[in-house]
């Protein structure tokens, strides 16, 4: 997600967000360079009722088995 502020527009979840993440039964996995931005996105989505995980340490640290809630 290019800009996490686009999750919300005018106090509501944006249409684009709902279109991309329409299924709350799926588990969404987020990662970024170092892990900080993906953690923020995952926390926001969790508060909205989504099941998601983030890669600890980001893409640089990923070794294939370090995914957490």
Z-matrix of the N, CA and C atoms (Angstrom, degrees):
N
C 1 1.444
C 2 1.526 1 107.13
N 3 1.288 2 117.59 1 121.48
C 4 1.459 3 121.76 2 -173.83
C 5 1.520 4 112.63 3 -65.66
N 6 1.315 5 118.14 4 -37.12
C 7 1.453 6 121.16 5 -176.85
C 8 1.519 7 108.86 6 -142.16
N 9 1.334 8 117.25 7 111.09
C 10 1.459 9 119.83 8 -176.03
C 11 1.518 10 112.37 9 -64.51
N 12 1.331 11 117.66 10 -19.74
C 13 1.461 12 119.43 11 177.62
C 14 1.518 13 111.94 12 -69.77
N 15 1.326 14 118.34 13 -15.18
C 16 1.460 15 121.11 14 177.61
C 17 1.520 16 112.66 15 -77.21
N 18 1.330 17 117.73 16 -5.10
C 19 1.461 18 119.64 17 174.17
C 20 1.519 19 108.71 18 -61.99
N 21 1.321 20 116.28 19 -42.29
C 22 1.457 21 121.61 20 -178.12
C 23 1.526 22 110.46 21 -112.12
N 24 1.314 23 115.23 22 137.39
C 25 1.461 24 121.61 23 172.60
C 26 1.518 25 107.13 24 -138.63
N 27 1.299 26 115.49 25 127.89
C 28 1.460 27 121.50 26 179.10
C 29 1.530 28 111.41 27 56.12
N 30 1.354 29 116.47 28 35.22
C 31 1.457 30 120.89 29 177.55
C 32 1.512 31 114.88 30 79.65
N 33 1.325 32 118.12 31 2.81
C 34 1.465 33 121.84 32 -179.52
C 35 1.515 34 109.20 33 -124.44
N 36 1.324 35 115.96 34 159.70
C 37 1.463 36 120.74 35 175.95
C 38 1.518 37 108.10 36 -69.06
N 39 1.329 38 117.17 37 131.31
C 40 1.458 39 121.22 38 -174.99
C 41 1.533 40 112.20 39 -68.38
N 42 1.318 41 114.53 40 155.90
C 43 1.466 42 121.15 41 177.65
C 44 1.519 43 110.88 42 -60.14
N 45 1.334 44 117.12 43 -42.18
C 46 1.465 45 120.62 44 -178.87
C 47 1.523 46 111.25 45 -61.51
N 48 1.327 47 116.11 46 -41.44
C 49 1.459 48 120.84 47 179.01
C 50 1.525 49 110.19 48 -62.96
N 51 1.325 50 117.01 49 -48.42
C 52 1.470 51 120.30 50 -179.58
C 53 1.515 52 111.66 51 -62.03
N 54 1.329 53 117.25 52 -34.54
C 55 1.460 54 120.63 53 179.07
C 56 1.525 55 110.55 54 -68.57
N 57 1.327 56 117.07 55 -44.72
C 58 1.466 57 120.80 56 -178.59
C 59 1.525 58 112.72 57 -70.10
N 60 1.319 59 116.40 58 -36.36
C 61 1.461 60 121.37 59 -175.33
C 62 1.521 61 109.79 60 -119.85
N 63 1.319 62 115.80 61 59.93
C 64 1.459 63 120.98 62 -174.52
C 65 1.524 64 113.70 63 -79.95
N 66 1.311 65 117.82 64 -17.51
C 67 1.458 66 121.04 65 -174.63
C 68 1.524 67 110.86 66 -110.14
N 69 1.338 68 117.27 67 106.93
C 70 1.459 69 121.07 68 179.48
C 71 1.523 70 112.39 69 -77.71
N 72 1.322 71 118.42 70 -6.97
C 73 1.460 72 121.47 71 177.80
C 74 1.524 73 112.32 72 -82.12
N 75 1.308 74 117.22 73 -17.71
C 76 1.467 75 121.26 74 178.52
C 77 1.520 76 110.79 75 -78.14
N 78 1.310 77 115.41 76 159.14
C 79 1.458 78 120.87 77 171.05
C 80 1.519 79 106.86 78 -103.84
N 81 1.322 80 116.43 79 121.61
C 82 1.457 81 122.11 80 -179.93
C 83 1.527 82 108.61 81 -99.19
N 84 1.318 83 116.18 82 132.64
C 85 1.460 84 121.77 83 179.44
C 86 1.523 85 108.05 84 -111.87
N 87 1.337 86 115.13 85 127.13
C 88 1.462 87 121.31 86 -178.80
C 89 1.516 88 109.96 87 -115.66
N 90 1.310 89 115.18 88 145.07
C 91 1.457 90 120.43 89 174.00
C 92 1.516 91 108.63 90 -148.62
N 93 1.306 92 114.63 91 155.84
C 94 1.460 93 121.35 92 175.97
C 95 1.525 94 106.57 93 -145.29
N 96 1.292 95 117.03 94 -168.88
C 97 1.465 96 121.26 95 -176.95
C 98 1.522 97 113.11 96 -57.16
N 99 1.320 98 116.43 97 -57.50
C 100 1.459 99 121.44 98 -173.50
C 101 1.524 100 113.68 99 -112.70
N 102 1.322 101 118.63 100 -13.10
C 103 1.459 102 122.02 101 176.08
C 104 1.522 103 115.82 102 107.77
N 105 1.317 104 118.58 103 -14.43
C 106 1.468 105 120.68 104 -175.80
C 107 1.533 106 112.22 105 -71.40
N 108 1.316 107 117.77 106 -48.70
C 109 1.463 108 121.11 107 -177.82
C 110 1.529 109 111.32 108 -65.97
N 111 1.324 110 117.23 109 -41.77
C 112 1.461 111 119.34 110 179.44
C 113 1.527 112 111.27 111 -65.30
N 114 1.327 113 117.83 112 -32.86
C 115 1.458 114 121.11 113 176.91
C 116 1.525 115 110.72 114 -65.36
N 117 1.329 116 117.37 115 -41.48
C 118 1.466 117 121.54 116 178.31
C 119 1.527 118 110.42 117 -62.65
N 120 1.329 119 116.74 118 -46.17
C 121 1.467 120 121.12 119 179.43
C 122 1.521 121 110.29 120 -61.75
N 123 1.317 122 116.67 121 -44.29
C 124 1.464 123 121.08 122 -179.18
C 125 1.529 124 110.82 123 -62.83
N 126 1.318 125 118.01 124 -41.19
C 127 1.463 126 120.93 125 178.36
C 128 1.525 127 111.29 126 -63.87
N 129 1.329 128 116.93 127 -42.99
C 130 1.470 129 120.36 128 178.49
C 131 1.523 130 110.85 129 -63.25
N 132 1.317 131 116.11 130 -43.79
C 133 1.467 132 119.23 131 -179.17
C 134 1.519 133 111.35 132 -66.93
N 135 1.323 134 117.52 133 -37.16
C 136 1.464 135 120.90 134 177.91
C 137 1.527 136 110.86 135 -60.50
N 138 1.330 137 116.41 136 -40.31
C 139 1.467 138 120.40 137 177.39
C 140 1.522 139 112.39 138 -64.55
N 141 1.338 140 116.51 139 -23.34
C 142 1.469 141 121.11 140 177.91
C 143 1.524 142 112.29 141 -88.99
N 144 1.333 143 116.89 142 1.26
C 145 1.461 144 120.71 143 177.22
C 146 1.516 145 115.49 144 96.93
N 147 1.322 146 118.36 145 9.05
C 148 1.455 147 121.96 146 178.92
C 149 1.517 148 110.41 147 -87.90
N 150 1.318 149 115.11 148 150.31
C 151 1.465 150 121.40 149 173.05
C 152 1.520 151 106.54 150 -95.84
N 153 1.310 152 116.58 151 118.82
C 154 1.450 153 119.15 152 -178.68
C 155 1.522 154 110.94 153 -146.86
N 156 1.297 155 114.04 154 160.92
C 157 1.453 156 122.81 155 -179.88
C 158 1.523 157 108.14 156 -133.81
N 159 1.321 158 115.05 157 158.28
C 160 1.455 159 120.28 158 177.47
C 161 1.520 160 109.23 159 -129.72
N 162 1.298 161 116.52 160 151.70
C 163 1.463 162 121.36 161 -179.49
C 164 1.528 163 108.13 162 -87.15
N 165 1.327 164 116.64 163 120.63
C 166 1.462 165 122.40 164 -178.73
C 167 1.524 166 109.55 165 -64.77
N 168 1.326 167 117.20 166 125.58
C 169 1.459 168 121.65 167 178.74
C 170 1.509 169 114.43 168 81.01
N 171 1.328 170 117.14 169 0.52
C 172 1.451 171 121.18 170 177.68
C 173 1.513 172 114.10 171 75.05
N 174 1.311 173 114.45 172 -170.63
C 175 1.456 174 121.54 173 -176.06
C 176 1.526 175 111.86 174 -61.94
N 177 1.333 176 116.79 175 -33.40
C 178 1.462 177 120.30 176 -179.17
C 179 1.524 178 112.05 177 -63.36
N 180 1.342 179 117.47 178 -32.16
C 181 1.461 180 121.28 179 -176.12
C 182 1.524 181 113.44 180 -95.77
N 183 1.322 182 118.01 181 -10.15
C 184 1.466 183 120.85 182 -173.21
C 185 1.520 184 111.69 183 -64.94
N 186 1.320 185 115.41 184 126.37
C 187 1.466 186 122.26 185 177.91
C 188 1.528 187 111.85 186 -121.66
N 189 1.321 188 116.59 187 7.28
C 190 1.451 189 119.75 188 176.66
C 191 1.511 190 115.76 189 103.57
N 192 1.342 191 118.11 190 -4.73
C 193 1.463 192 117.73 191 -177.47
C 194 1.518 193 114.18 192 -144.42
N 195 1.311 194 119.83 193 15.08
C 196 1.462 195 119.89 194 -175.82
C 197 1.524 196 111.92 195 -112.78
N 198 1.326 197 116.87 196 59.70
C 199 1.465 198 122.25 197 177.81
C 200 1.522 199 107.75 198 -104.67
N 201 1.351 200 117.17 199 131.29
C 202 1.472 201 121.36 200 179.82
C 203 1.516 202 110.53 201 -124.88
N 204 1.315 203 116.35 202 167.65
C 205 1.464 204 122.21 203 173.45
C 206 1.500 205 109.24 204 -75.60
